[in-house]
Amino acid sequence: MRSSPSIVPPERLDRDIYLVLEDFGARAGCAWRETDEADTDLDIILQNLLSGQYAYPVRIVSFNPVEAWSRDATSDIADALAQRAADIDAEISSALQDFIAANATKRFDMQLALPLRGVT
């Protein structure tokens, strides 16, 4: 079988791409979030998670079409999130703290800042 050439320019494919599986609740279930191509690199995914773009992340996968690999990056992202939150003293949601606690492989000896409820 002859393969077709890609219609996507190679410079756009030769990088690691990250996608987030999010839990939308009992009625809607989990789904891979639709995202712009430019928002799939590691730094943007970390920024979007910390800023609340993803309310209940469940799993994060990474793949590289040119190198022909894919992997579960959930633990790596949880570790990177905890480190970045500590570095910038970011307030994170309780759902994101749960995600980090459930998936991080590194131990962080600092308390992650949580938003205070009821404080105006």
Accessible surface in RSA format (square Angstrom, percent):
REM  Atomic radii and reference values for relative SASA: ProtOr
REM  Chains: A
REM  Algorithm: Lee & Richards
REM  Probe-radius: 1.40
REM  Slices: 20
REM RES _ NUM      All-atoms   Total-Side   Main-Chain    Non-polar    All polar
REM                ABS   REL    ABS   REL    ABS   REL    ABS   REL    ABS   REL
RES MET A   1   241.60 125.1 150.85  99.8  90.75 216.1 128.63 109.4 112.97 149.7
RES ARG A   2   225.53  94.7 198.26 101.1  27.27  64.9  82.53 112.8 143.00  86.7
RES SER A   3    99.33  83.9  77.61 103.6  21.72  50.0  49.25 104.9  50.08  70.2
RES SER A   4    98.89  83.6  71.54  95.5  27.35  63.0  36.46  77.7  62.42  87.4
RES PRO A   5   121.51  88.6 100.57  91.7  20.93  76.1 112.28  92.7   9.22  57.3
RES SER A   6    76.78  64.9  38.69  51.6  38.09  87.7  42.43  90.4  34.35  48.1
RES ILE A   7   172.30  98.0 138.07 102.9  34.23  82.5 146.38 105.4  25.91  70.3
RES VAL A   8    57.98  38.2  54.57  49.4   3.41   8.2  55.62  48.3   2.36   6.4
RES PRO A   9    56.94  41.5  50.45  46.0   6.49  23.6  56.94  47.0   0.00   0.0
RES PRO A  10    96.71  70.5  94.88  86.5   1.84   6.7  96.55  79.7   0.17   1.1
RES GLU A  11   133.43  76.6 105.60  79.9  27.84  66.3  67.54 130.6  65.89  53.8
RES ARG A  12   128.39  53.9 123.05  62.7   5.34  12.7  16.79  22.9 111.61  67.6
RES LEU A  13    40.32  22.5  40.32  28.8   0.00   0.0  40.32  28.3   0.00   0.0
RES ASP A  14    84.81  59.4  63.77  63.5  21.04  49.8  12.66  29.8  72.16  72.0
RES ARG A  15    67.98  28.5  60.76  31.0   7.22  17.2  54.76  74.8  13.23   8.0
RES ASP A  16    56.87  39.8  49.67  49.4   7.20  17.0   9.89  23.3  46.98  46.9
RES ILE A  17    20.93  11.9  20.93  15.6   0.00   0.0  20.93  15.1   0.00   0.0
RES TYR A  18    15.50   7.2  15.50   8.8   0.00   0.0   2.76   2.1  12.74  15.7
RES LEU A  19    47.52  26.5  46.65  33.4   0.87   2.2  47.52  33.4   0.00   0.0
RES VAL A  20     1.91   1.3   0.00   0.0   1.91   4.6   0.00   0.0   1.91   5.2
RES LEU A  21    29.30  16.3  29.30  21.0   0.00   0.0  29.30  20.6   0.00   0.0
RES GLU A  22     4.36   2.5   4.36   3.3   0.00   0.0   0.02   0.0   4.34   3.5
RES ASP A  23    54.63  38.3  51.88  51.6   2.74   6.5   4.36  10.3  50.27  50.1
RES PHE A  24    98.76  49.4  68.81  42.6  29.94  77.9  76.00  46.1  22.76  65.1
RES GLY A  25    34.46  42.5   0.00   N/A  34.46  42.5  32.12  88.1   2.34   5.3
RES ALA A  26   113.75 104.6  65.04 100.4  48.71 110.8  78.31 110.3  35.44  93.9
RES ARG A  27   241.22 101.3 201.24 102.6  39.98  95.2  86.17 117.8 155.05  94.0
RES ALA A  28    75.18  69.1  38.16  58.9  37.02  84.2  47.53  66.9  27.65  73.3
RES GLY A  29    27.36  33.7   0.00   N/A  27.36  33.7  27.07  74.3   0.29   0.6
RES CYS A  30    69.57  52.6  38.57  43.0  31.00  72.9  13.67  34.6  55.90  60.3
RES ALA A  31    45.55  41.9  40.00  61.7   5.55  12.6  45.55  64.2   0.00   0.0
RES TRP A  32   121.43  48.7 101.07  48.9  20.35  47.8  75.52  40.3  45.91  74.5
RES ARG A  33    67.88  28.5  59.91  30.5   7.97  19.0   8.71  11.9  59.17  35.9
RES GLU A  34   173.69  99.7 145.20 109.9  28.48  67.8  63.93 123.7 109.75  89.6
RES THR A  35    45.31  32.2  12.62  12.8  32.69  77.9  17.04  22.9  28.27  42.7
RES ASP A  36    90.89  63.7  75.63  75.3  15.26  36.1  29.25  68.8  61.64  61.5
RES GLU A  37    78.57  45.1  67.48  51.1  11.09  26.4  47.80  92.5  30.77  25.1
RES ALA A  38    71.72  65.9  52.07  80.4  19.65  44.7  60.64  85.4  11.08  29.4
RES ASP A  39    50.88  35.6  50.88  50.6   0.00   0.0   1.42   3.3  49.46  49.3
RES THR A  40     6.83   4.9   6.83   6.9   0.00   0.0   6.22   8.4   0.60   0.9
RES ASP A  41    53.64  37.6  53.62  53.4   0.03   0.1  17.53  41.3  36.12  36.0
RES LEU A  42    72.21  40.2  69.96  50.1   2.25   5.7  69.96  49.1   2.25   6.1
RES ASP A  43    62.21  43.6  59.27  59.0   2.93   6.9  28.80  67.8  33.40  33.3
RES ILE A  44    46.35  26.4  46.35  34.5   0.00   0.0  46.35  33.4   0.00   0.0
RES ILE A  45     0.58   0.3   0.58   0.4   0.00   0.0   0.58   0.4   0.00   0.0
RES LEU A  46     6.24   3.5   6.24   4.5   0.00   0.0   6.24   4.4   0.00   0.0
RES GLN A  47    85.02  47.5  80.09  58.5   4.93  11.7  29.82  63.5  55.20  41.9
RES ASN A  48    30.20  20.8  30.20  29.2   0.00   0.0   0.00   0.0  30.20  29.2
RES LEU A  49     2.04   1.1   0.00   0.0   2.04   5.1   0.00   0.0   2.04   5.5
RES LEU A  50    28.37  15.8  11.48   8.2  16.89  42.5  11.65   8.2  16.72  45.0
RES SER A  51    80.63  68.1  40.59  54.2  40.04  92.2  50.11 106.7  30.52  42.8
RES GLY A  52    51.29  63.3   0.00   N/A  51.29  63.3  28.83  79.1  22.46  50.3
RES GLN A  53   100.93  56.4  87.78  64.2  13.15  31.3   9.94  21.2  90.98  69.0
RES TYR A  54    12.64   5.9   8.17   4.7   4.47  11.6   1.97   1.5  10.67  13.1
RES ALA A  55    53.45  49.1  43.35  66.9  10.10  23.0  50.70  71.4   2.76   7.3
RES TYR A  56   128.40  59.9 126.56  72.0   1.84   4.8  81.29  61.1  47.12  58.1
RES PRO A  57    11.21   8.2   0.61   0.6  10.60  38.5   0.61   0.5  10.60  65.9
RES VAL A  58    59.59  39.2  46.90  42.5  12.69  30.6  50.74  44.1   8.85  24.0
RES ARG A  59    99.30  41.7  99.30  50.6   0.00   0.0  17.91  24.5  81.39  49.3
RES ILE A  60     0.00   0.0   0.00   0.0   0.00   0.0   0.00   0.0   0.00   0.0
RES VAL A  61    36.26  23.9  36.26  32.8   0.00   0.0  36.26  31.5   0.00   0.0
RES SER A  62     0.09   0.1   0.05   0.1   0.05   0.1   0.00   0.0   0.09   0.1
RES PHE A  63    58.45  29.2  58.45  36.2   0.00   0.0  58.45  35.4   0.00   0.0
RES ASN A  64     3.31   2.3   2.88   2.8   0.43   1.0   0.13   0.3   3.19   3.1
RES PRO A  65    56.08  40.9  27.56  25.1  28.52 103.7  38.10  31.5  17.98 111.7
RES VAL A  66    79.44  52.3  51.39  46.5  28.05  67.6  57.44  49.9  22.00  59.7
RES GLU A  67   106.50  61.1  79.13  59.9  27.37  65.2  34.29  66.3  72.22  59.0
RES ALA A  68    90.16  82.9  54.24  83.7  35.92  81.7  64.40  90.7  25.75  68.2
RES TRP A  69    77.83  31.2  64.79  31.4  13.04  30.6  70.23  37.4   7.60  12.3
RES SER A  70    85.30  72.1  59.20  79.0  26.11  60.1  22.49  47.9  62.81  88.0
RES ARG A  71   102.08  42.9  89.07  45.4  13.01  31.0  61.46  84.0  40.62  24.6
RES ASP A  72    76.05  53.3  51.28  51.0  24.77  58.6  33.85  79.7  42.20  42.1
RES ALA A  73     0.43   0.4   0.07   0.1   0.36   0.8   0.43   0.6   0.00   0.0
RES THR A  74     5.12   3.6   5.11   5.2   0.01   0.0   5.11   6.9   0.01   0.0
RES SER A  75    42.36  35.8  40.48  54.0   1.88   4.3  15.97  34.0  26.39  37.0
RES ASP A  76    73.76  51.7  67.46  67.1   6.30  14.9  23.56  55.5  50.20  50.1
RES ILE A  77     1.50   0.9   1.50   1.1   0.00   0.0   1.50   1.1   0.00   0.0
RES ALA A  78     0.00   0.0   0.00   0.0   0.00   0.0   0.00   0.0   0.00   0.0
RES ASP A  79    10.73   7.5   9.68   9.6   1.05   2.5   5.85  13.8   4.88   4.9
RES ALA A  80    31.34  28.8  21.18  32.7  10.16  23.1  29.12  41.0   2.22   5.9
RES LEU A  81     0.00   0.0   0.00   0.0   0.00   0.0   0.00   0.0   0.00   0.0
RES ALA A  82     0.31   0.3   0.31   0.5   0.00   0.0   0.31   0.4   0.00   0.0
RES GLN A  83    78.22  43.7  78.22  57.2   0.00   0.0  35.66  75.9  42.56  32.3
RES ARG A  84    66.00  27.7  63.81  32.5   2.19   5.2  18.52  25.3  47.47  28.8
RES ALA A  85     2.47   2.3   0.42   0.6   2.05   4.7   0.46   0.6   2.01   5.3
RES ALA A  86    32.11  29.5   4.70   7.2  27.41  62.3  12.46  17.5  19.65  52.0
RES ASP A  87   100.65  70.5  62.99  62.7  37.66  89.1  26.48  62.3  74.17  74.0
RES ILE A  88   108.28  61.6  81.48  60.7  26.80  64.6  88.79  63.9  19.49  52.9
RES ASP A  89   116.82  81.8 100.23  99.8  16.59  39.2  30.96  72.9  85.86  85.6
RES ALA A  90    18.89  17.4  10.68  16.5   8.21  18.7  18.22  25.7   0.67   1.8
RES GLU A  91   108.29  62.2  88.60  67.0  19.69  46.9  27.61  53.4  80.68  65.9
RES ILE A  92     2.66   1.5   0.00   0.0   2.66   6.4   2.66   1.9   0.00   0.0
RES SER A  93    53.51  45.2  46.96  62.7   6.55  15.1  42.59  90.7  10.91  15.3
RES SER A  94    49.62  41.9  46.94  62.6   2.68   6.2  27.44  58.4  22.18  31.1
RES ALA A  95    16.79  15.4   8.43  13.0   8.37  19.0  12.67  17.8   4.13  10.9
RES LEU A  96     4.76   2.6   4.76   3.4   0.00   0.0   4.76   3.3   0.00   0.0
RES GLN A  97    44.59  24.9  44.52  32.5   0.07   0.2  12.29  26.2  32.30  24.5
RES ASP A  98    95.34  66.8  90.98  90.6   4.36  10.3  27.85  65.5  67.49  67.3
RES PHE A  99     9.90   5.0   3.19   2.0   6.72  17.5   9.37   5.7   0.53   1.5
RES ILE A 100     8.44   4.8   8.44   6.3   0.00   0.0   8.44   6.1   0.00   0.0
RES ALA A 101    83.47  76.8  46.86  72.3  36.62  83.3  57.25  80.6  26.22  69.5
RES ALA A 102    85.41  78.5  44.07  68.0  41.34  94.0  55.44  78.1  29.97  79.4
RES ASN A 103    36.71  25.3  30.45  29.4   6.26  15.1   4.43  10.7  32.28  31.2
RES ALA A 104    31.52  29.0   7.55  11.7  23.97  54.5   7.55  10.6  23.97  63.5
RES THR A 105   100.69  71.6  62.11  63.0  38.58  91.9  57.94  77.8  42.75  64.6
RES LYS A 106   134.27  65.5 121.24  74.4  13.03  31.0  73.42  66.1  60.85  64.8
RES ARG A 107   206.85  86.8 172.94  88.2  33.91  80.7  76.61 104.7 130.24  78.9
RES PHE A 108    44.12  22.1  20.19  12.5  23.94  62.3  21.56  13.1  22.57  64.6
RES ASP A 109   119.59  83.8  79.73  79.4  39.86  94.3  41.88  98.6  77.71  77.5
RES MET A 110    85.10  44.1  68.36  45.2  16.74  39.9  74.94  63.7  10.15  13.5
RES GLN A 111   142.60  79.7 112.12  81.9  30.48  72.6  62.38 132.8  80.22  60.8
RES LEU A 112    16.51   9.2  12.94   9.3   3.57   9.0  14.61  10.3   1.90   5.1
RES ALA A 113    33.99  31.3  21.78  33.6  12.21  27.8  30.82  43.4   3.17   8.4
RES LEU A 114    73.72  41.1  60.60  43.4  13.12  33.0  60.60  42.6  13.12  35.3
RES PRO A 115    58.10  42.3  49.39  45.0   8.70  31.6  49.41  40.8   8.69  54.0
RES LEU A 116   134.53  74.9 114.70  82.1  19.84  49.9 116.06  81.5  18.48  49.7
RES ARG A 117   196.42  82.5 166.06  84.6  30.36  72.3  77.94 106.5 118.48  71.8
RES GLY A 118    81.78 100.9   0.00   N/A  81.78 100.9  43.18 118.5  38.61  86.5
RES VAL A 119   102.34  67.3  74.49  67.4  27.85  67.1  78.37  68.1  23.97  65.0
RES THR A 120   176.70 125.7 108.20 109.7  68.50 163.2 106.88 143.6  69.81 105.5
END  Absolute sums over single chains surface
CHAIN  1 A     8129.8       6261.0       1868.7       4411.4       3718.4
END  Absolute sums over all chains
TOTAL          8129.8       6261.0       1868.7       4411.4       3718.4
